Amino acid sequence: MDDIDSAIIAQLQLDARQSNRELARRVGIAASTCLERVRGLHERGVITGYHARLDLSKIGRSVQAIVAAQVRPSSRTVINSFHDFASSRPEVLEVLVVAGGDDFLIRVAVQDNERLHGFLIDHLAKRKEVVGFRTLVVFQHSATTAITPLLTMT
């Protein structure tokens, strides 16, 4: 990663739909160079895809929560099985396997509190490996949409 790659990444995060010509102009390089750089970023796995950012409230999913869950026994099989379950649920936006008192942080978005309660009671609590969970309702949410590579200190 050099300054040009970082500039390309920054510009694509602002608008992934811009043309290669526009991207090259904004970064200050030739269009052919820009195309090769973007291809290289894909080949190296730096860029893994492009996504549309949605307003969850406008698609009927205005209630968000973070669910911290504990599972037992603590084994790779149990962790992987629960991860697969949680990731497959339509209510779930993100699943993080974490260390500490909890094993998972699960971000969900649903239509209303009744649907959140249904997810917790009808799906999560019925899993035999789940020994406990707590729910944090999200009142406001913002996310960093442009991630800058961190430079290593020497």
C-alpha positions as MATLAB code, in Angstrom:
seq = 'MDDIDSAIIAQLQLDARQSNRELARRVGIAASTCLERVRGLHERGVITGYHARLDLSKIGRSVQAIVAAQVRPSSRTVINSFHDFASSRPEVLEVLVVAGGDDFLIRVAVQDNERLHGFLIDHLAKRKEVVGFRTLVVFQHSATTAITPLLTMT';
ca = [
       0.000    0.000    0.000;
       1.348    3.368   -0.975;
      -0.147    6.860   -1.047;
      -1.753    6.294   -4.452;
      -3.439    3.056   -3.333;
      -4.643    4.834   -0.197;
      -6.065    7.693   -2.267;
      -7.842    5.245   -4.581;
      -9.353    3.421   -1.613;
     -10.469    6.688   -0.025;
     -12.153    7.833   -3.234;
     -13.870    4.473   -3.843;
     -15.242    4.502   -0.302;
     -16.763    7.919   -0.962;
     -18.301    6.825   -4.268;
     -17.737    3.301   -5.566;
     -19.924    4.015   -8.599;
     -17.669    6.670  -10.112;
     -16.056    5.891  -13.444;
     -12.406    4.899  -13.678;
     -11.765    8.155  -15.551;
     -13.295   10.212  -12.718;
     -11.429    8.186  -10.085;
      -8.144    8.740  -11.916;
      -8.829   12.483  -12.175;
      -9.582   12.735   -8.445;
      -6.454   10.788   -7.500;
      -4.291   12.625  -10.040;
      -3.076    9.693  -12.126;
      -3.614    8.394  -15.670;
      -6.778    6.357  -16.247;
      -4.731    3.325  -17.369;
      -2.628    3.505  -14.195;
      -5.753    3.830  -12.091;
      -7.344    0.781  -13.725;
      -4.234   -1.313  -13.061;
      -4.040   -0.084   -9.459;
      -7.692   -0.977   -8.805;
      -7.189   -4.419  -10.381;
      -4.148   -4.928   -8.160;
      -6.135   -3.954   -5.058;
      -8.757   -6.560   -6.006;
      -6.154   -9.249   -6.737;
      -4.422   -8.653   -3.387;
      -7.761   -8.884   -1.578;
      -7.655   -5.300   -0.319;
     -10.937   -4.518   -2.088;
     -13.346   -7.370   -1.481;
     -16.526   -5.923   -2.963;
     -18.838   -2.964   -3.357;
     -22.030   -2.469   -1.379;
     -25.064   -0.245   -1.319;
     -25.540    1.515    2.025;
     -29.194    1.395    3.094;
     -31.322    3.494    5.416;
     -32.685    0.698    7.634;
     -35.694    2.713    8.773;
     -36.808    3.136    5.160;
     -36.881   -0.619    4.618;
     -38.891   -1.323    7.761;
     -36.042   -2.191   10.112;
     -35.902    0.834   12.395;
     -35.204   -1.004   15.686;
     -31.582   -2.029   16.133;
     -29.986   -3.882   19.014;
     -26.694   -5.428   20.000;
     -27.104   -8.832   21.597;
     -24.212  -10.113   23.714;
     -24.446  -13.904   23.927;
     -22.592  -16.567   25.860;
     -22.423  -20.169   24.618;
     -21.194  -23.391   26.227;
     -19.268  -25.556   25.971;
     -16.595  -23.260   24.683;
     -15.325  -25.246   21.724;
     -14.592  -24.548   18.081;
     -17.522  -26.750   17.018;
     -20.013  -24.893   19.229;
     -18.657  -21.469   18.257;
     -18.782  -22.300   14.538;
     -22.261  -23.815   14.757;
     -23.684  -20.826   16.623;
     -21.924  -18.409   14.268;
     -23.522  -20.173   11.281;
     -26.946  -20.038   12.965;
     -26.711  -16.352   13.849;
     -25.330  -15.370   10.443;
     -28.205  -17.116    8.681;
     -30.968  -15.245   10.536;
     -32.627  -12.506    8.450;
     -32.720  -10.153   11.468;
     -28.936  -10.249   11.841;
     -26.703   -7.598   10.258;
     -23.374   -8.568   11.846;
     -21.920  -11.347   13.974;
     -18.702  -10.855   15.899;
     -16.927  -13.605   17.833;
     -15.287  -11.883   20.800;
     -13.181  -12.555   23.877;
     -14.137  -11.684   27.426;
     -17.344  -12.363   29.308;
     -19.336  -12.736   26.100;
     -18.660  -15.013   23.162;
     -20.661  -13.133   20.529;
     -21.885   -9.657   19.727;
     -24.801   -9.792   17.311;
     -26.181   -6.682   15.650;
     -29.805   -7.044   14.638;
     -32.293   -4.763   12.893;
     -36.029   -5.479   13.021;
     -39.364   -3.753   12.444;
     -40.321   -3.158   16.074;
     -39.757   -4.194   19.700;
     -42.181   -7.107   19.361;
     -40.084   -8.580   16.553;
     -36.915   -8.029   18.590;
     -38.500   -9.854   21.514;
     -39.575  -12.640   19.142;
     -36.045  -13.040   17.811;
     -34.654  -13.263   21.332;
     -37.244  -15.651   22.766;
     -38.239  -17.741   19.749;
     -34.801  -18.169   18.207;
     -31.907  -17.215   20.465;
     -33.178  -18.521   23.810;
     -34.157  -21.865   22.262;
     -30.597  -22.702   21.272;
     -29.234  -25.315   23.676;
     -25.695  -23.895   23.586;
     -26.845  -20.416   24.651;
     -26.358  -20.049   28.403;
     -27.101  -16.349   28.568;
     -27.572  -13.181   26.625;
     -28.251   -9.505   27.180;
     -29.668   -6.979   24.787;
     -28.643   -3.382   24.235;
     -31.160   -1.347   22.227;
     -29.505    1.112   19.853;
     -30.926    4.645   19.920;
     -28.496    6.158   17.390;
     -26.081    4.588   14.963;
     -23.282    5.978   12.851;
     -20.553    4.108   11.072;
     -17.254    5.066    9.580;
     -17.694    4.683    5.858;
     -14.171    5.648    4.818;
     -11.428    3.597    6.427;
      -7.892    4.878    6.114;
      -5.012    2.390    6.206;
      -2.954    2.888    9.364;
       0.716    3.490    8.815;
       3.101    1.365   10.821;
       5.529    3.182   13.056;
       9.214    2.349   12.583;
];
